[in-house]
């Protein structure tokens, strides 16, 4: 599974492996996600690119965009976490069925 940089903690990785058996790969920028960098006194600063394409990051962002298009998930009205989780499962199931129902080109 690919995850955003917000899931960098080791607790999430161990929980995902123990609960579901899924390994998590955190998609990070090449500069570690920092817009600037530091260097020791007397050393030159390393170059940080203003824009760099990060492989697989678009998959994470695209999935969040798909979930945001669903009316029930556009705002968080649920009181219980289980209800929100079930809404995500239903939304992803609907997206999968739509994708599979499309005719092949």
JOJO-V30894 format. One record per backbone hydrogen bond with DSSP energy under -1.0 kcal/mol. CO is the residue of the C=O (numbers start at 1). NH is the residue of the N-H. Records with the same first field share a line. If there is no record, write none. Layout:
# JOJO-V30894
CO = NH, NH
This chain:
# JOJO-V30894
1 = 25
3 = 27
4 = 7
5 = 8
9 = 13
10 = 14
11 = 15
12 = 16
13 = 17
14 = 18
15 = 19
16 = 20, 22
25 = 3
29 = 32
40 = 43
54 = 57
56 = 60
57 = 61
58 = 62
59 = 63
60 = 64
61 = 65
62 = 66
63 = 67
64 = 68
65 = 69
75 = 77
80 = 84
81 = 85
82 = 86
83 = 87
84 = 88
85 = 89
86 = 90
87 = 91
88 = 92
89 = 93
90 = 94
91 = 95
92 = 96
93 = 97
94 = 98
95 = 99
96 = 100
97 = 101
